[in-house]
Amino acid sequence: MKIILSGSLAYDRIMDFPELFSDHLLPDKLDEINISFMVNGVTENFGGTAGNIAYALKLMGGDPEISATIGFDHHRYFKWLQKNGISSEHIHIVEDEWTAGAYITTDRKDNQITGFNPGAMKYSSRLNFDTLDRDSLLVISPGNLEDMVEYPKKAKERDLKYIFDPGQALPMLQKEELLNCIDGCMLLMVNDYEMNLIQKKTGLAREEIIARSGSTIVTLGHEGSRLHNNGSAVKIPVFPGTKATDPTGAGDAYRGGLLSGLVEGKTLEESCILGSVCASFAVEHYGTQVYSFSREEFNTRLSLH
């Protein structure tokens, strides 16, 4: 099974502010803000939904293909992908834009101020559907909004299986667009907040939304996840690691582990368990594509199930 990951590639630049934002904000002057924060330094991580999922799937032994856009500053990211054995063949370079970037400043109580520049993500990844065979599985995750709306239509026209994973793009999707993407998808993946948002935007009950997709996975943070499949709901456990450092990227790690199971021909429930184990390694590290594990370490943690 060929896995194509449609989504985003981004540089995450994380800055540490040793004080509190609240000490520098005057409540009666919030309409006249002019503040400069002196940070301790900046850490740059490779991120974006497509990149994060591809990294996790590669760790699990998969061979993902990324369909995304990237800017003229792509050289560091391409070098990183090459180092990890991930192809950049289907990544579209937008020469007059920066790669999408998140600029995140965190104070000492973990409050965050984030600026996000979509950059190259404003453009379509130009996925050529004629190159995909019937055994391909397309994962549509947050990225270029036009791609998120159009790729499900093209997949259904060609009878291709796809996973719809709207994530943080949900607020920008209109009701009909959202329903068209969910209808006919092999799998809908959301967290509990996102499921509630879909209910609010569509006016449908949770059971009605679940009925419109082949299967649905609702992730529940530290409480694990729930798989809705063939009219039943199965609770997928969490796998506690040595420490919980940062949940950022755990959802993408879950997806990478899940996809590895599907490639291996495992059931959805078995694949969800692999996803949960993979996510447990991600939360042990600060950042997204910074964790790793050996097969022995993975299997040891899996055996706790």
Buried (B, 14 or more C-beta within 10 A) or exposed (E): BBBBBBBBBBBBBBBBBEEEBEEEEEEEEEEEEEEEEEBEEEEEBBBBBBBBBBBBBBBBEBBBBBBBBBBBBBEEBBEBBEEBEBEBEBBBBBEEBBBBBBBBBBBEEEEEBEEBBBBBBBBBBEBEBEEBEEEBBBBBBBBBBEBBBBBBEBBBEBEBBBBBBBBEBBEEBEEEBBBBBBEBBBBBBBBBEBBEBBBEBBEBEBEEBBEBBBBBBBBEEEEBBBBBBEEEEBEBBBBEBEEEBBEBBBBBBBBBBBBBBBBBEBEBEBBBBBBBBBBBBBBBBBBBBBBEBEEEEBEEBBEEE
